[in-house]
Structures are given as C-alpha cells and as structure tokens.
Amino acid sequence: MSFLLPKLTNKKEVDQAIKSVAEKVLVLRFGKDDDPVCLQLDDILAKTSHDLSKMAAIYLVDVNKVPVYTQYFDISYIPSTVFFFNGQHMKVDYGSPDHTKFVGSFKTKQDFIDLIEVIYRGAMRGKLIVRSPIDPKNVPKYDLLYQGI
C-alpha cells in the first residue's frame, strides 16, 4: 500500500513539507518500503488518508535516503512516525519514555484517526505536547537505545 502515499526522498523535500503544510498535522512515516511492519502501517495510513485529508498530510520517508532526519529523530526502530503542525514538532505522551515519535504500527485504523484528531485539536489550541488517546495495551513497548553515550 506504500505506493498510494507520497514519498519524500531527500532532505530538501522533507524540509519543504515541514515548512509548507499549514493548518494540518504533518505525518512523516520513517521506515523502509520492504519491511513487513512498515507495510502494515502503510496500509493503515493509506486507508485513513482520505478520511483525514482535512486534518492531516501523510508522507513516507525512507530511512536510508534521508539519514540527516533519521539521526536527528533518533530513528533506531522502524517504522517510526513523527508529527508536525505548522512547522512545529508535536510531541505525544504515549506513556512511554519517548514523546517525540510513535514507534511501530498502530493496532487499528481508529487508533490512528483518534491520535490525529487529538494532535490536531491540541495544536489548534497552541499545545506542543498532547496525551495519547490510544489504549496503553495498543502502544508497542521497546527499550530506548542511546548510542555513543
């Protein structure tokens, strides 16, 4: 399903998307097109993109093609999903140590839709961090890896 969503293939395109998407949540899925978990997430993103078109713009970013952002967001697990609103990085409290990105695939389409709605409403009120509406059982668990410390 990744062929249904637009891809950003270099740093300039990612920068342009972050700067130009206005009054919508920008969803950047960092991963690989041939990874099974990425394909599962891409399926959810593709199926919800039309329903969320007034609230969100969804793009796919290959971790190997944009290493600058892969390092900047500390993408050590794929897929990782990062959110922006009007050029501002939106953080989400998932009940995990890392609020900067969602790691893994969403369990259901409704989890993703609910999350986008909460981020959108919070961003419209000027918030930079929102609490995740996703049931903690549906949030993938992982250990943070800090390399080079």
Backbone torsions as a table, in degrees:
resi	resn	phi	psi	omega
1	MET	NA	-8.3	-177.0
2	SER	-64.5	-18.0	179.4
3	PHE	-73.1	-13.4	-179.6
4	LEU	-84.5	-15.6	-176.7
5	LEU	-108.5	146.2	179.7
6	PRO	-68.9	146.3	-179.4
7	LYS	-112.2	143.3	172.9
8	LEU	-108.2	122.6	-169.7
9	THR	-107.5	-5.6	178.0
10	ASN	-151.0	171.1	-175.8
11	LYS	-60.2	-39.7	-178.5
12	LYS	-61.6	-42.3	179.6
13	GLU	-66.3	-39.7	178.1
14	VAL	-64.8	-46.1	177.9
15	ASP	-57.1	-45.4	-179.0
16	GLN	-62.0	-42.3	179.1
17	ALA	-63.4	-43.7	-179.6
18	ILE	-62.5	-40.9	-178.3
19	LYS	-75.7	-34.4	-168.6
20	SER	-95.4	-22.0	179.9
21	VAL	-75.3	112.4	-175.5
22	ALA	-116.0	141.9	177.4
23	GLU	58.0	24.0	175.1
24	LYS	-139.7	156.5	172.6
25	VAL	-78.9	126.6	174.9
26	LEU	-92.6	121.8	-179.4
27	VAL	-108.2	118.1	177.0
28	LEU	-112.9	114.8	177.6
29	ARG	-96.3	111.7	176.8
30	PHE	-91.1	127.5	179.8
31	GLY	178.9	-155.0	178.5
32	LYS	-131.5	144.2	-177.1
33	ASP	-67.8	-20.8	-176.8
34	ASP	-103.6	5.1	179.1
35	ASP	-83.0	131.0	-176.6
36	PRO	-61.7	-37.8	179.7
37	VAL	-70.8	-36.8	175.7
38	CYS	-62.9	-40.8	179.5
39	LEU	-65.2	-37.0	176.9
40	GLN	-63.8	-45.4	178.3
41	LEU	-65.5	-41.8	179.4
42	ASP	-59.5	-36.0	177.6
43	ASP	-62.1	-45.5	178.1
44	ILE	-64.1	-44.1	-179.6
45	LEU	-62.9	-43.1	-178.4
46	ALA	-66.0	-41.2	-178.3
47	LYS	-69.6	-25.5	-178.5
48	THR	-99.8	-11.3	-173.6
49	SER	-59.6	-38.3	179.9
50	HIS	-68.6	-44.0	179.9
51	ASP	-62.8	-32.6	-176.6
52	LEU	-98.8	10.5	-171.8
53	SER	-60.5	-26.4	177.9
54	LYS	-81.6	-16.7	-176.4
55	MET	-111.7	-23.1	-171.5
56	ALA	-145.5	149.0	170.7
57	ALA	-117.9	125.9	-173.4
58	ILE	-113.2	129.0	178.2
59	TYR	-131.9	151.7	175.9
60	LEU	-105.3	138.2	179.0
61	VAL	-128.4	125.1	177.6
62	ASP	-80.4	125.8	-176.0
63	VAL	-61.5	-28.0	-179.0
64	ASN	-79.8	-22.3	-176.9
65	LYS	-90.0	-20.5	-179.2
66	VAL	-129.2	67.1	-175.8
67	PRO	-64.1	-24.8	179.4
68	VAL	-60.0	-48.7	-179.9
69	TYR	-75.3	-30.1	176.2
70	THR	-60.4	-42.9	177.3
71	GLN	-72.3	-43.5	-176.5
72	TYR	-58.9	-43.0	-179.9
73	PHE	-91.4	6.9	178.4
74	ASP	52.7	52.8	-179.9
75	ILE	-80.5	96.3	177.7
76	SER	-106.6	-18.5	174.6
77	TYR	-119.3	141.3	176.3
78	ILE	-121.8	150.1	-4.9
79	PRO	-76.7	150.0	172.6
80	SER	-125.2	134.8	-177.4
81	THR	-115.5	126.4	-177.9
82	VAL	-116.0	143.8	-176.2
83	PHE	-120.3	141.8	176.1
84	PHE	-132.4	157.7	171.7
85	PHE	-144.3	120.8	-178.0
86	ASN	50.4	44.1	177.0
87	GLY	80.6	-2.5	-177.8
88	GLN	-101.1	128.8	178.3
89	HIS	-68.1	122.1	179.5
90	MET	-94.3	130.9	178.5
91	LYS	-105.4	148.7	-177.7
92	VAL	-131.5	130.2	176.6
93	ASP	-85.3	103.2	-179.8
94	TYR	-93.0	1.1	-173.2
95	GLY	84.0	13.6	177.8
96	SER	-116.4	167.5	-178.0
97	PRO	-65.8	-23.6	-175.3
98	ASP	-105.8	116.8	-179.7
99	HIS	-99.0	-0.7	-172.3
100	THR	-84.6	-20.6	-175.9
101	LYS	-155.8	159.3	173.0
102	PHE	-100.5	123.2	-177.8
103	VAL	-102.9	130.2	179.8
104	GLY	101.0	-169.3	-179.6
105	SER	-103.0	151.7	174.5
106	PHE	-74.2	144.3	-179.0
107	LYS	-69.2	-38.9	-177.9
108	THR	-136.4	161.7	174.8
109	LYS	-61.8	-38.6	-177.2
110	GLN	-63.5	-35.0	176.0
111	ASP	-58.6	-45.4	-179.4
112	PHE	-66.8	-43.9	179.1
113	ILE	-60.6	-45.9	179.7
114	ASP	-60.8	-41.9	-179.5
115	LEU	-63.6	-45.0	179.2
116	ILE	-61.9	-41.6	179.0
117	GLU	-62.1	-42.5	179.7
118	VAL	-66.5	-43.5	178.4
119	ILE	-62.4	-44.8	-178.8
120	TYR	-61.1	-49.8	-179.3
121	ARG	-63.5	-41.9	178.7
122	GLY	-64.0	-43.3	-179.8
123	ALA	-64.8	-38.0	179.2
124	MET	-65.7	-23.3	176.7
125	ARG	-92.2	2.6	176.9
126	GLY	89.6	8.8	179.6
127	LYS	-79.8	147.0	178.1
128	LEU	-106.3	-13.4	176.2
129	ILE	-138.2	136.7	179.6
130	VAL	-128.3	160.3	177.7
131	ARG	-90.2	133.9	-177.5
132	SER	-68.0	134.4	175.2
133	PRO	-83.7	-4.2	-176.4
134	ILE	-75.5	134.7	176.8
135	ASP	-56.0	129.3	-178.9
136	PRO	-54.2	-25.7	177.2
137	LYS	-66.9	-24.8	-178.4
138	ASN	-93.6	2.7	177.9
139	VAL	-95.7	119.6	-179.4
140	PRO	-59.2	140.9	179.2
141	LYS	-99.1	140.4	178.2
142	TYR	-156.5	163.2	176.7
143	ASP	-98.8	139.2	176.2
144	LEU	-73.5	136.3	177.4
145	LEU	-115.3	117.0	176.0
146	TYR	-106.1	109.0	-176.5
147	GLN	-89.1	139.9	175.5
148	GLY	79.2	18.1	178.4
149	ILE	-104.1	NA	NA
